[in-house]
């Protein structure tokens, strides 16, 4: 059977658009996946307005005489002057990948002995500037034992944990290894990207760009072969969203 898009709970080699998803998706996970798919396929993320939620807040403080008409007018007001071409669903609080992964958060190493050491080394720039705590590093290591979604592409892994496990600010760091280290028993990883998210949304723009980069064989290999952190950063810059 012919197909255009692949959704799977584990990484698969495919020339088609690929999305790594959990086997069971909660409400927030469905929203994030929808945003990613819309951005990948159509180049923008549509705004989602929950007018019913706004009305529930209003009802706590006053009496609504005409709920249907109020709902209609609220939707018209909030939606005015918005268009997919001008508003991509991101604010200035949603940084590009190159703004989070900078030369100061990129580490180059020939090899490491274990994936635990890889996570610790990759995390050092964030720990040094207090973007994360030591507890966050330990939480990432614990999650790697049971998280099959850490590998997002060939030679690429994204260790992460929950925001409340030691994230002080939205941040990311990258460790490049010349010689791969084994993650999840089956994968040889050379690019380790630590993601420290404060919530479920503000890192999505950078994450979508990272997913594109992870699927680009040429750019991914260039990063692995790069001789300096600045070469890697220039490659990452290519994935910045258009203004």
N, C-alpha and C positions, 0 to 999 in steps of 0.2 A: 504494500500500500504506500502511496505517495504521502508525504507529510511536509509541513512547513515549519513547525515549532516542536521542540521537545521539552517536556516537563518530566523531571525524574528526581527521586530522593537521593541519588548518588551520581557522581560525575560520570558522564558518558562521552566518548569520542564521537562527534558528529559534525558535519559541515553546516548543519542547519542552526537556527537560533536555539540556544539551549538555556533553560532556566532551572536552577537547582532549588528544589522545594521540599518542605517537610511532607511526610506521608499524610499527616493530618494537619490541616490549616485552621488556625483560630481566626477570629474576625480581623484582628490587627494584621496578621500575616497575609490574609487575603487582600487587604487594602494595599500593603506594601508590594505584593506580587503584581497587582493590577497596575500600580504606578510604574513598576519596572518594565512590564510588558508594553504599556502605552508609550513609555519613553523610548524603548528599544525599537519598536515598530513604527511609531508615528512621530517621534521627535519631541513630544511634549507630554506633560502630566496634567490631566484635567483637574480643575479645582473641584473638591467635593464639599458641598454645602449641606449641612444637616439642619434644615429649617425647623424640623420637629423638635430638635434639641433646644434651639433658640426659644421656641414657643413654650417649652416646659419651664425654662428659666423665667420667662416673662410671667407665666401663670403663678409663680411663687410669690410675686410682688404686686400683681394687679389682676383685675377681672377682664378677660377677653370676651368681647361681645360678639365678634364675628371672626372665629378662628380661621375659616377657609379663606376669607378675603385678606386677613392679616398675613397669612402664610404666603399668599400670592404676591402681595405688595413687598414683603420682606425679600422674597426671592428675586423680584425684579430689581429692587434697590441694590442688593448685594452683588447681583450679577452685572450691573451696568458698567459699561466701559471695560469689560473683561473679554479677552479673546485668547484662544490657544496660541496665536502667533506672537502675542505680546507678553503673555503670562504663562510661564512654564511650571507654575506650581511651587516655585522655590523663592525664598526671600534671601536677603543678604546674610541671613543666619545659616544658610545652607551652603557651605563652602565647596569649592571644587576640590578634586583629589590632590592637585599640585599645591593647594594652600594648606592641606593637612600633612601630606608627605613632603617635607622640605629637605634640603641637603643636611640640615642639622638633625633630622630624625631618620636618616638613611645610614645603615651600617653595612660595610663590606667585609666579608670573611671568606676564607678559602673553604673551610669546613668546620663542622661541629661534631661532637661525638654522639649526641642524642637530640631528639626533638624537644625535650625539656630544656636543654641548654639553648637551643635555637630560640625558643620563646623568651627565655630570660635575657639573652643578648639583644634580641629585637626590641624588647621592652625598655632597655636601659635609658635611651634618650627621653622617653616619656616619664620614667620614674625620676630621672635626674632633675627634670623641671617641674616635678610634682603634678603632672597631668593625671597620673594614676598612682595608686598605692601598691605596696608590696603584696597586699591581700589580693589585688586584682590579678597579679601575675600568677599567684597560687590558684586562684579561681579558674583562670584560663587553662592551666595545666590539668586541673581536675576535670574540666569539661572535655578536654581532648580525649580522655579515656572513653567517653560515651557519645561524643558528638560526631556523627558521620558526615556532617555538612561543612566541616572545616576546610576540605579541599574543594576549591571552586573552579579549578582548571588545571591543565597540565603544569606540573612543577610549582603550583601556586596554592598556598594555604592562608587562611585568615583566622588565626586564633582570637577568641574574644570571650567575654563573659557578660553578665548582666550589669547595667549601669550602677545599681546599688551595691555592687561588690568591690567598689574602690575606684570609681571614675570621678575625677575632680573637674575635668573639662574635656570637651569633644577633641579627640586627637587620634592620630594614626602614626605608625612608624613602619619601616621596612628593613628587613635583613636580606641581603643578597649573598647566596652561597655559591661558590664555584662548583663544589662537589655536593650533591644532593644528600639530604638526611631523610630517613624513613619516617613518614607520618602515617597513622592509621593502618599500620602493618603492610599496606600494599603500594603506597605512593612515595616516590622519591621527590622531595620538595627542595627547590632552590630559591624561591621567593616567599618569604614569610612576612605577612603584613598584619601587624597588630591593630585591631580596631577597638577603640575605647569610645563608646557612644553614651551620650547623656540621656537620650530618649529614643523613641522608635522612629523618628522622622528626620532629624537634622543631619544625619550622616548619609541619607539615602542618595543624594546627588553624587557624592564622592563614591559611594558603593556601586552605583550604576556604572560610573566611569571605570572603576576598578574591574568590574565584570567584563566590560568591553576589552580592556587591556589584557585581562587574563586569557581571553579567547583569541587574541591576535598573536599568531605564532611568531611573526617577524619581530614585533616590538618586544614581546616577552623574551625572546632569545637575545635581542640587543641589550636588554637590561641585564641578563645573566652574564653577557660578555663585556659589559661596560667596565671601563678602567677607573672611573671616578663617580662620586655621588652626583656630581653635576650633570654628567651624561644621563644618568638615570632620571634625574629631575626633568631634564629637557624632554625625554620620552613621555613622562607622565603629563607634562604640559599640553601635549598634543590632544589629550582627552578632555580638555576644559570645555565647558558648555559655551556655545556661541552667546555673545552679549545680546 
